[in-house]
Amino acid sequence: MNSTDQAEPEGGLPPGPLELSALAFTAMGTLCCVQMFVLIGITFQRRSGLYFWSLVGATFAQLLVCVSVLIQTWILGEQLNGIPLALSTLGFLFFPLFGYLILYSRLHLLQCSQYILSVASAIIALEWLLAELPMAILGVINTEYPEARKLALAYKISWEFEEAVYPVVDLVLCSCYFVQVKRLWGDSGKKTRSLLWKVVLVVTISLLLDLSWVVLQNTTDPNWSGALECFLMALKLHIEIYILNMLTNIAKAQMADMQSKFSLSLEFCTSHPLVQAKS
């Protein structure tokens, strides 16, 4: 995720269809982040735990990115470049980390083995330390010293490395999630299996949002792709709340299936001739 693309314009963008659409996407992304805070407050009765704070952290990081795009592109231009640069760097640095922690916390809630959790945490730590952190540092240095060609080359390499690694790690963690959900609820009742397939579909859409962002960033105008990213990543956060609600519904459906089977078993036992003979 590129933290310096928003620092390129030399002033506020002139009004036009492309610029107005970029403003619309950025504004919608900002609004989605604000709505996300409201949804988190409504959804979580206990405001604690890794899942809760991961969602809060990811939402706050994405809000920083949206605000930085609005300030840099539409208000300051090249003036006071350090303000939007600091906001976007912090946002792009911590959004992937908290996004991974959301996936990790889901694996933890689904009672994955300690081995899988340890591998997942190691992958997250390595990706952040080897891809996200160096890219953020080099991005700031490259923005402050654009004439240094070696720094520019190093930043380009780190950016391309991060763009390649980020979706791969996301895919690996989502695959672990699919396997665990199938193992946990694959043999449940029809209603539970129906909800299960919906979860798989929604998680796949969330993964495709990450991949689409990588493609857009490399094929479209930086200002427009940056604005679209604000909306797509904020939309992805809303999907996380939807996934949480679906997992809750699956757990309730599974409990209902178990209670139904228990009731049928109890009814069979009480109607058995031996039981009636003793009563």
C-alpha positions in Angstrom: 0.0 0.0 0.0 1.6 3.2 -1.2 1.9 5.9 1.4 3.2 8.7 -0.8 1.0 8.6 -3.9 -1.2 11.3 -2.3 1.8 13.7 -1.9 2.3 14.2 -5.6 -0.2 17.0 -6.7 1.2 20.5 -6.8 -2.1 22.0 -5.6 -5.7 21.3 -5.2 -7.1 19.3 -8.1 -9.1 21.3 -10.7 -12.7 20.4 -10.8 -13.6 17.7 -13.4 -15.3 14.3 -13.7 -12.3 12.4 -12.6 -11.5 14.7 -9.7 -15.1 14.9 -8.6 -15.4 11.1 -8.6 -12.2 10.9 -6.5 -13.7 13.4 -4.0 -16.9 11.3 -3.9 -15.0 8.1 -3.2 -12.9 9.7 -0.5 -15.9 11.3 1.2 -17.8 7.9 1.1 -14.7 6.2 2.6 -14.6 8.8 5.4 -18.3 8.4 6.1 -18.0 4.6 6.1 -15.2 4.9 8.7 -17.4 7.0 10.9 -20.3 4.6 10.5 -17.9 1.7 11.3 -17.2 3.2 14.7 -20.9 3.4 15.4 -21.4 -0.3 14.2 -18.6 -1.4 16.4 -20.1 0.3 19.4 -23.5 -1.3 18.7 -22.2 -4.8 17.9 -19.8 -5.3 20.8 -21.5 -5.4 24.2 -18.1 -6.0 25.8 -15.6 -3.5 24.5 -12.5 -5.6 25.0 -10.6 -8.4 23.3 -8.4 -8.7 20.3 -11.2 -8.8 17.7 -12.7 -5.5 19.1 -9.5 -3.6 19.2 -8.4 -4.9 15.9 -11.5 -3.5 14.3 -11.1 -0.2 16.1 -7.4 0.0 15.1 -8.1 -0.8 11.4 -11.0 1.7 11.2 -8.9 4.5 12.8 -6.0 3.7 10.5 -8.3 3.9 7.4 -9.8 7.1 8.7 -6.3 8.6 8.8 -5.8 7.7 5.2 -9.1 9.2 4.1 -8.4 12.4 6.0 -4.9 12.6 4.6 -6.2 12.3 1.0 -8.8 15.0 1.6 -6.3 17.4 3.2 -3.5 16.8 0.6 -5.6 16.8 -2.5 -8.3 19.2 -1.8 -7.0 21.7 0.8 -3.2 22.0 1.1 -1.7 20.7 -2.1 2.1 21.1 -1.7 1.7 23.3 1.4 2.4 21.8 4.8 3.1 18.5 3.1 4.2 16.9 6.4 0.7 16.8 7.8 -1.0 14.5 5.2 2.3 12.6 4.8 2.3 11.8 8.5 -1.4 10.8 8.5 -1.2 8.6 5.4 2.1 6.9 6.6 0.6 6.0 9.9 -2.6 4.9 8.3 -1.0 2.7 5.6 1.5 1.3 8.1 -1.1 0.1 10.7 -4.1 -0.8 8.5 -2.5 -4.0 7.2 -1.4 -5.0 10.7 -4.8 -4.5 12.2 -6.4 -6.2 9.2 -4.3 -9.3 9.7 -5.1 -9.2 13.4 -8.8 -9.3 12.5 -8.2 -12.5 10.6 -6.0 -13.9 13.4 -8.7 -13.1 16.0 -11.3 -14.9 13.9 -9.0 -18.0 13.8 -8.7 -17.7 17.6 -12.5 -17.5 18.0 -12.9 -20.5 15.8 -10.7 -22.5 18.1 -7.8 -23.2 15.7 -5.0 -25.3 17.0 -2.1 -23.6 18.8 0.2 -24.6 15.9 -1.9 -22.8 13.3 -2.2 -19.7 15.5 1.6 -19.6 16.1 2.3 -19.9 12.4 -0.3 -17.2 11.6 1.2 -14.8 14.1 4.7 -15.4 12.8 3.5 -14.7 9.2 1.8 -11.5 10.3 4.9 -10.3 12.2 7.3 -11.1 9.4 5.1 -9.4 6.8 4.8 -6.2 8.8 8.5 -6.0 9.8 9.9 -7.0 6.4 7.3 -5.4 4.0 5.2 -2.7 5.6 7.7 -1.1 8.0 10.6 -0.7 5.5 8.2 0.6 2.8 6.8 3.2 5.2 10.2 4.4 6.3 11.6 4.6 2.7 8.4 6.3 1.6 8.8 9.1 4.0 12.5 9.5 3.2 11.8 9.4 -0.5 9.2 12.1 -0.2 11.6 14.4 1.8 14.5 13.7 -0.5 13.1 13.1 -4.0 16.4 13.9 -5.7 18.2 10.8 -4.2 17.9 8.2 -6.9 19.1 5.3 -4.8 16.5 6.0 -2.2 13.8 6.2 -4.9 14.9 2.9 -6.3 14.9 1.3 -2.8 11.5 2.6 -2.2 10.2 1.3 -5.5 11.6 -2.1 -4.7 10.1 -2.1 -1.2 6.7 -1.0 -2.6 6.6 -3.7 -5.3 7.6 -6.3 -2.7 4.8 -5.2 -0.4 2.3 -5.2 -3.2 3.2 -8.8 -4.0 3.4 -10.1 -0.4 0.3 -8.4 1.1 -2.4 -10.3 -1.0 -0.4 -13.6 -0.6 -0.5 -13.3 3.2 -4.1 -12.3 3.1 -4.9 -15.4 0.9 -3.0 -17.7 3.3 -4.8 -16.5 6.4 -8.2 -16.6 4.6 -7.4 -20.2 3.5 -6.7 -21.2 7.1 -10.0 -19.6 8.0 -11.9 -21.5 5.3 -10.4 -24.8 6.4 -11.2 -24.2 10.1 -14.8 -23.1 9.4 -15.4 -26.2 7.2 -13.9 -28.4 10.0 -15.9 -26.9 12.7 -19.3 -26.6 11.0 -19.1 -28.7 7.8 -21.2 -31.6 9.2 -23.9 -29.4 10.7 -27.5 -29.1 9.6 -28.8 -27.7 6.4 -29.4 -24.2 7.8 -25.9 -24.0 9.2 -24.3 -25.2 5.9 -26.3 -22.5 4.0 -24.9 -19.8 6.3 -21.5 -21.4 6.0 -21.5 -20.9 2.2 -22.5 -17.3 2.7 -19.6 -16.7 5.0 -17.2 -18.2 2.4 -18.7 -16.0 -0.3 -18.4 -12.8 1.8 -14.8 -13.6 2.8 -14.0 -14.2 -0.8 -15.5 -10.8 -1.7 -13.3 -9.2 1.0 -10.2 -10.9 -0.5 -11.1 -9.7 -4.0 -11.3 -6.1 -2.7 -7.7 -6.4 -1.6 -6.7 -7.8 -5.0 -8.7 -5.2 -6.9 -6.9 -2.4 -5.0 -3.5 -3.8 -6.0 -4.6 -3.9 -9.6 -6.1 -0.4 -9.6 -3.0 1.1 -8.0 -0.8 -0.2 -10.8 -3.1 0.6 -13.7 -5.0 3.9 -12.9 -4.3 7.5 -12.0 -2.7 7.6 -8.5 -5.1 10.3 -7.2 -8.1 8.4 -8.4 -6.9 5.0 -7.2 -6.0 6.5 -3.8 -9.5 7.9 -3.5 -11.1 4.6 -4.6 -8.9 2.8 -2.0 -10.4 4.9 0.7 -13.8 3.6 -0.2 -12.9 0.0 -0.9 -10.9 -0.6 2.3 -13.6 1.2 4.4 -16.2 -1.1 2.7 -14.1 -4.1 3.6 -14.3 -3.1 7.3 -18.1 -3.1 7.0 -17.9 -6.6 5.6 -16.0 -7.7 8.7 -19.0 -6.7 10.9 -21.2 -8.6 8.5 -19.0 -11.7 8.8 -19.1 -11.4 12.6 -22.9 -11.3 12.6 -23.0 -14.3 10.2 -20.6 -16.3 12.5 -22.9 -15.5 15.4 -25.9 -16.8 13.4 -24.1 -20.0 12.4 -23.3 -20.6 16.1 -27.0 -20.0 17.0 -28.1 -22.3 14.1 -25.8 -25.0 15.3 -27.1 -24.8 18.8 -30.7 -25.0 17.5 -29.7 -28.1 15.4 -28.2 -29.7 18.5 -31.3 -28.9 20.6 -33.6 -30.3 17.9 -31.6 -33.5 17.8 -31.6 -33.8 21.5 -35.4 -33.2 21.7 -36.0 -35.9 19.1 -33.7 -38.3 20.9 -35.4 -37.6 24.2 -38.8 -38.1 22.6 -37.7 -41.4 21.2 -36.3 -42.6 24.5 -39.5 -41.6 26.4 -41.7 -43.4 23.9 -39.7 -46.6 23.9 -41.7 -49.6 25.1 -39.2 -50.4 27.8 -39.5 -46.9 29.2 -43.3 -47.0 29.1 -43.3 -50.4 30.7 -41.3 -49.1 33.7 -43.5 -46.0 34.1 
